Amino acid sequence: MNFEKLVVWQRAVRLSADIYTETKSLNDFGFRDQLTRSGLSVPSNIAEGMTRSSYKEKIRFLEISRSSIAEARTQIYIGETIHYLTKNKAQAWLEETRELSAMITGLINKLKTEGLNLKHNPD
């Protein structure tokens, strides 16, 4: 499967780029670095996972990606609370992270089903 065709990967790339753009002038390097790294990890792990040969490895990397989304969501909440992020931007990113997490979960479930079907139907 070509990861570049996955809508979840495309949206995760856009979110990561938006995080970089919106936080580039933030003077708190530690916060900015942590948020950009967790955002960057999402599409990167989707890409890495989808290029793996086994279902188990694909799923493992997708689970890492989903965990990075949770990490980014936590940092977004904190960024809004301490006024590093505007309420509107934070709310938009929170909604996007929720949707991306659900999409990754759906992809994981699809891969689990395909992997099970392959084991039971080795043709």
C-alpha positions as CSV (number, residue, x, y, z in Angstrom):
1,M,0.0,0.0,0.0
2,N,1.3,3.4,-1.0
3,F,1.3,5.5,2.2
4,E,1.2,8.7,0.2
5,K,-2.3,7.9,-1.0
6,L,-3.6,7.4,2.5
7,V,-5.8,10.3,3.5
8,V,-4.7,9.9,7.1
9,W,-1.1,10.3,6.1
10,Q,-1.9,13.4,4.0
11,R,-3.8,15.0,6.8
12,A,-1.1,14.2,9.4
13,V,1.5,15.9,7.1
14,R,-0.7,19.0,6.9
15,L,-1.2,19.1,10.6
16,S,2.6,18.7,11.2
17,A,3.4,21.5,8.8
18,D,0.7,23.7,10.4
19,I,2.3,23.1,13.8
20,Y,5.7,24.1,12.5
21,T,4.3,27.2,10.9
22,E,2.2,28.3,13.8
23,T,4.9,27.8,16.4
24,K,8.0,29.0,14.6
25,S,8.1,32.3,16.5
26,L,7.5,30.7,19.9
27,N,10.4,31.6,22.2
28,D,9.9,28.5,24.4
29,F,12.2,26.2,22.5
30,G,11.5,23.2,24.7
31,F,7.8,23.4,24.3
32,R,8.0,24.1,20.6
33,D,10.5,21.3,20.0
34,Q,8.3,18.8,21.9
35,L,5.1,19.7,20.0
36,T,6.8,19.8,16.6
37,R,8.5,16.4,17.3
38,S,5.3,14.7,18.3
39,G,3.4,16.2,15.3
40,L,6.2,15.1,13.0
41,S,6.2,11.6,14.4
42,V,2.6,11.0,13.3
43,P,3.0,10.9,9.5
44,S,6.5,9.6,9.8
45,N,5.4,6.5,11.6
46,I,2.5,6.0,9.3
47,A,4.9,6.1,6.4
48,E,7.4,3.8,8.0
49,G,4.8,1.3,9.1
50,M,3.0,1.1,5.8
51,T,6.3,0.2,4.1
52,R,7.0,-2.7,6.4
53,S,6.3,-6.2,5.1
54,S,4.5,-7.8,8.0
55,Y,1.1,-6.9,9.4
56,K,2.6,-7.0,12.9
57,E,5.2,-4.4,12.1
58,K,2.7,-2.2,10.2
59,I,0.4,-2.2,13.2
60,R,3.3,-1.5,15.6
61,F,4.3,1.6,13.8
62,L,0.6,2.8,13.5
63,E,0.3,2.3,17.2
64,I,3.3,4.5,17.7
65,S,1.8,7.1,15.4
66,R,-1.5,7.0,17.4
67,S,0.5,7.5,20.6
68,S,2.3,10.5,19.1
69,I,-1.1,12.0,18.3
70,A,-2.1,11.6,22.0
71,E,1.2,13.2,23.0
72,A,0.6,16.1,20.6
73,R,-3.0,16.5,21.8
74,T,-1.7,16.8,25.4
75,Q,0.8,19.4,24.4
76,I,-1.9,21.4,22.5
77,Y,-4.1,21.4,25.7
78,I,-1.1,22.8,27.7
79,G,-0.2,25.3,24.9
80,E,-3.8,26.6,25.0
81,T,-3.8,26.8,28.8
82,I,-0.6,28.8,29.0
83,H,-1.6,31.0,26.1
84,Y,1.0,29.8,23.6
85,L,-1.8,28.8,21.3
86,T,-5.0,30.7,20.5
87,K,-8.2,29.0,21.5
88,N,-9.3,28.7,17.9
89,K,-6.1,27.1,16.7
90,A,-5.9,24.8,19.7
91,Q,-9.5,23.7,19.2
92,A,-9.0,23.1,15.5
93,W,-5.9,21.0,16.2
94,L,-7.6,19.0,19.0
95,E,-10.4,18.1,16.6
96,E,-8.0,17.1,13.9
97,T,-5.9,15.0,16.3
98,R,-9.1,13.2,17.4
99,E,-10.1,12.5,13.8
100,L,-6.6,11.3,12.9
101,S,-6.5,9.0,15.9
102,A,-9.8,7.5,14.9
103,M,-8.5,7.1,11.3
104,I,-5.4,5.4,12.5
105,T,-7.5,3.0,14.7
106,G,-9.6,2.2,11.7
107,L,-6.5,1.4,9.7
108,I,-5.1,-0.8,12.5
109,N,-8.3,-2.7,12.7
110,K,-8.4,-3.2,8.9
111,L,-4.8,-4.5,8.9
112,K,-5.6,-6.9,11.8
113,T,-8.5,-8.3,9.9
114,E,-6.5,-8.6,6.7
115,G,-3.7,-10.3,8.7
116,L,-6.2,-12.8,10.2
117,N,-7.8,-13.5,6.9
118,L,-4.3,-14.2,5.4
119,K,-3.5,-16.7,8.1
120,H,-6.9,-18.5,7.6
121,N,-6.8,-18.3,3.8
122,P,-3.1,-18.7,2.7
123,D,-4.0,-18.8,-1.0
